[in-house]
Amino acid sequence: MPRLILFNKPHGVLSQFSGAPAGSGETLRDFIPWPDVYPAGRLDKDSEGLLLLTDDGQLQHRISHPRHKAWKTYWVQVEGEPQASQLARLSQGVLLKDGPTLPARVRALPEPDLWPRDPPIRFRQSIPTAWIEIAIHEGRNRQVRRMTAEVGLPTLRLVRVAIGDWRLERLRPGEHRVLSLESPSIPRRAIPVPRGSRPPRGS
């Protein structure tokens, strides 16, 4: 039976189990005790939030490949006060060095109730900040950060809160939840697992 793991990746953690250069920081191996699971997609080291892992290759491909158009939703703290024209540009798609982005779902967001980031964001006292929600279904490198920078709203903090129908919900940084799936789209049971727990014998 396929297994899917929802993980709240903390800031500074690499989205890989091995191959990280010495001194590069924590990896998934420091948080995920389940054997033979692999990330379905990635999150940059300096981004936080939902990362999906699975032991099913077909499910991994369905989640991560842009052809399947799984919407990925981010809460983004930006420098500056977003104007309607800037949000419109983001929603219509912006021109990056590697080509135009597809249209996105964008809206202004009240400051969300999130955990404090470690290390804290460095603010510039004279410049306000704001939050926006951006949903995309592409998978370019650092795409959301590049999009906001292109319209004059540099990203200060980026948290992924959903991939398709899977949501971060109440997972704290470093925690994961295990879903045993009867099919790739139907959750059978969800088991919250705190950091440091080991898989049950026989898993």
C-alpha positions as CSV (number, residue, x, y, z in Angstrom):
1,M,0.0,0.0,0.0
2,P,1.5,3.4,-0.9
3,R,2.7,5.6,1.9
4,L,2.7,9.4,1.7
5,I,4.4,11.6,4.3
6,L,3.5,15.2,4.9
7,F,6.5,17.1,6.3
8,N,6.9,20.6,7.6
9,K,10.4,21.4,6.4
10,P,12.1,24.0,8.6
11,H,14.2,26.8,7.3
12,G,17.8,25.7,6.6
13,V,17.0,22.1,6.0
14,L,18.0,20.5,2.6
15,S,15.3,18.6,0.7
16,Q,17.5,15.5,0.3
17,F,18.7,12.5,2.4
18,S,22.2,12.2,1.2
19,G,24.9,13.9,-1.0
20,A,24.9,17.2,0.9
21,P,28.3,18.8,1.2
22,A,29.9,18.7,4.6
23,G,28.8,21.6,6.8
24,S,25.8,22.4,4.6
25,G,23.3,21.9,7.4
26,E,20.5,19.4,8.3
27,T,18.9,17.1,5.7
28,L,15.8,15.0,5.6
29,R,17.7,12.2,7.3
30,D,17.7,14.2,10.5
31,F,13.8,14.3,10.6
32,I,12.3,11.4,8.6
33,P,12.9,7.9,10.0
34,W,10.9,6.0,7.4
35,P,13.0,3.9,5.0
36,D,12.8,4.0,1.2
37,V,10.8,7.2,0.8
38,Y,11.8,10.0,-1.5
39,P,10.7,13.7,-1.9
40,A,8.1,14.4,-4.5
41,G,9.5,17.8,-5.5
42,R,11.7,20.1,-3.6
43,L,11.8,23.2,-1.4
44,D,14.8,25.5,-1.3
45,K,17.0,25.5,1.8
46,D,15.8,28.9,2.8
47,S,12.1,28.1,2.2
48,E,9.8,26.4,4.7
49,G,6.6,24.4,4.8
50,L,5.0,21.4,3.1
51,L,7.2,18.8,1.5
52,L,5.7,15.5,0.4
53,L,7.6,12.2,0.4
54,T,6.5,8.8,-0.8
55,D,7.6,5.2,-1.3
56,D,5.5,5.0,-4.5
57,G,7.3,6.0,-7.7
58,Q,4.1,6.6,-9.7
59,L,2.7,8.8,-7.0
60,Q,6.0,10.7,-6.7
61,H,5.8,11.4,-10.5
62,R,2.1,12.5,-10.3
63,I,2.8,15.0,-7.6
64,S,6.0,16.5,-8.8
65,H,5.7,16.6,-12.6
66,P,4.4,19.9,-14.0
67,R,2.3,18.0,-16.6
68,H,-0.1,16.9,-13.9
69,K,-0.6,20.5,-12.8
70,A,-0.7,20.1,-9.0
71,W,-1.2,23.6,-7.6
72,K,1.3,24.6,-5.0
73,T,0.2,27.3,-2.6
74,Y,2.7,29.6,-0.8
75,W,2.4,32.3,1.8
76,V,5.0,34.9,1.0
77,Q,6.2,37.8,3.1
78,V,7.5,40.5,0.8
79,E,9.3,43.8,1.3
80,G,7.0,46.7,0.4
81,E,3.3,47.3,0.2
82,P,1.8,45.3,-2.8
83,Q,-0.2,47.4,-5.2
84,A,-3.1,46.1,-7.3
85,S,-1.0,46.4,-10.4
86,Q,1.8,44.3,-9.0
87,L,-0.6,41.6,-7.9
88,A,-2.2,41.7,-11.4
89,R,1.2,41.2,-13.0
90,L,1.9,38.2,-10.8
91,S,-1.5,36.6,-11.6
92,Q,-1.1,37.2,-15.3
93,G,2.4,35.8,-15.4
94,V,5.7,37.6,-15.5
95,L,8.7,37.4,-17.8
96,L,11.7,35.8,-16.2
97,K,15.1,35.1,-17.7
98,D,14.0,31.5,-18.6
99,G,10.8,32.7,-20.2
100,P,7.3,33.8,-19.1
101,T,5.5,32.2,-16.2
102,L,2.1,30.7,-16.5
103,P,-0.8,32.6,-14.8
104,A,-0.9,32.2,-11.1
105,R,-3.6,32.6,-8.4
106,V,-2.6,35.6,-6.3
107,R,-4.3,37.6,-3.5
108,A,-3.3,39.9,-0.6
109,L,-3.1,38.0,2.7
110,P,-3.6,39.2,6.3
111,E,-0.5,38.3,8.4
112,P,-0.9,34.6,9.1
113,D,-0.5,33.0,12.5
114,L,2.8,31.2,11.8
115,W,5.6,29.9,14.0
116,P,8.6,32.3,14.4
117,R,11.3,31.7,11.8
118,D,14.7,30.5,13.0
119,P,16.8,32.6,12.3
120,P,14.5,35.6,12.3
121,I,13.8,37.7,9.2
122,R,16.1,40.7,8.8
123,F,13.8,43.8,8.4
124,R,14.7,47.2,7.2
125,Q,13.2,49.6,9.6
126,S,12.1,52.2,7.0
127,I,10.4,49.7,4.6
128,P,7.1,48.0,5.4
129,T,6.4,44.4,4.8
130,A,3.2,42.5,3.7
131,W,2.0,39.0,3.0
132,I,0.6,37.6,-0.2
133,E,-0.7,34.2,-1.2
134,I,0.6,32.7,-4.5
135,A,-0.4,29.4,-6.1
136,I,1.5,28.1,-9.1
137,H,1.6,24.8,-11.0
138,E,5.1,25.1,-12.5
139,G,8.3,23.8,-10.9
140,R,11.0,26.2,-11.9
141,N,14.0,26.8,-9.6
142,R,13.2,29.5,-7.0
143,Q,10.2,30.6,-9.1
144,V,8.1,32.4,-6.5
145,R,11.1,34.4,-5.3
146,R,12.0,35.4,-8.8
147,M,8.4,36.4,-9.6
148,T,8.0,38.7,-6.7
149,A,11.4,40.3,-7.3
150,E,10.5,40.9,-10.9
151,V,7.5,43.0,-9.9
152,G,9.4,44.9,-7.2
153,L,8.4,42.9,-4.1
154,P,11.5,41.0,-2.8
155,T,10.6,37.9,-0.8
156,L,11.6,37.9,2.8
157,R,10.0,34.6,3.9
158,L,8.3,31.8,1.9
159,V,6.2,29.1,3.4
160,R,4.5,26.4,1.3
161,V,1.1,25.6,2.8
162,A,-0.5,23.2,0.3
163,I,0.2,20.9,-2.7
164,G,-3.0,20.0,-4.4
165,D,-5.4,18.8,-1.8
166,W,-2.7,18.1,0.8
167,R,-2.3,20.9,3.3
168,L,0.2,21.7,6.0
169,E,-2.5,22.3,8.6
170,R,-1.2,22.1,12.2
171,L,2.2,20.4,11.6
172,R,4.9,22.3,13.4
173,P,8.4,22.7,11.9
174,G,10.2,19.4,11.9
175,E,7.0,17.3,12.3
176,H,5.6,14.9,9.8
177,R,2.3,13.0,9.3
178,V,2.0,9.6,7.6
179,L,-0.8,8.8,5.3
180,S,-1.5,5.2,4.3
181,L,-3.2,5.4,0.9
182,E,-5.7,2.9,-0.5
183,S,-5.2,4.8,-3.8
184,P,-2.9,7.7,-4.7
185,S,-5.7,10.2,-4.1
186,I,-7.7,8.7,-1.1
187,P,-6.2,9.0,2.4
188,R,-6.9,6.0,4.5
189,R,-5.5,7.1,7.9
190,A,-3.3,10.0,9.1
191,I,-0.8,9.5,11.9
192,P,0.9,12.5,13.4
193,V,4.5,11.6,14.2
194,P,6.7,13.9,16.3
195,R,10.4,14.4,15.5
196,G,12.6,11.6,16.8
197,S,9.9,8.9,16.6
198,R,10.8,5.6,14.9
199,P,8.6,3.7,12.4
200,P,6.7,0.7,13.9
201,R,8.4,-2.6,13.4
202,G,7.5,-4.2,10.0
203,S,6.9,-0.9,8.3
